[in-house]
Amino acid sequence: MPKTRAQKEATLKQVADALTGAKGLAFSGFQKLTVKEVTELRSLLRKEGVKLFVAKRTLLTKACEQLKLPVPDAALFVGGLQVAISVEDE
């Protein structure tokens, strides 16, 4: 079932809120990672105060444009993106 416009706007707000106040951002693809590897990565990052989430390229592009942040070149990634966000330390 496709998302409604309201659901898409709510998701965009969540992504924009996550990016707001970030001191460090790292973008990466995740297609070759197993679920176990992603879970382990999240755990390691969480210990360092870094949040990891997955976002569609178009959603991330819109959130970056909305916040006037540099937009990652979506052509470099296939599928979705992982975004690691640090609000404590670069």
C-alpha positions, 0 to 999 in steps of 0.5 A: 500500500503506497504511503499517503502524502501526510505519511511522506511529510511526517517521514521527511520531518523525522529525517530533517529533525535527525539531521538538524544539529548534526556535527558529523554526517557519513553516507554509505550504501548497504546493499552488500551488508548482511542483517547481522553486519548492520546490527553489529555496526549499529551497536558499535556506533551507538556506543560512540553516540552515533545514530544510524538510519536508512533513508531513500535517496529522494527523501534524504535529498529533500531533507538536505535541501530543506536544511540547506545542507550539501546534498550527497550525489545520489548517483554514487549509491544504488538503492537506499542510503545509510546515514550515520549522524553524530550530534556529540562529536565530529 
